[in-house]
Amino acid sequence: MRSGRLRHDGNPVLEWCVGNVVGKPDRRGNLYPTKQRPEQKIDAAVALMMAIGRAMAADDGQADLMEFLRNPVFG
């Protein structure tokens, strides 16, 4: 999010949600997604960020994305 490199397939709902996201820093300098007004929705954008984070955490250098998508739950 910080680098502005988040990309997606052009889904219109995701585009709308991503457009509503603003980054808000906390006291430790962490940046988290939020919205400026209550009527704006960011759920799909947050879900995408969470999925990317999960995929990055599971990266052991051996599995590829398709393997992760086949078995997303790890014990």
Order of alpha helices (4+ residues) and beta strands (2+ residues): alpha-beta-beta-alpha-alpha
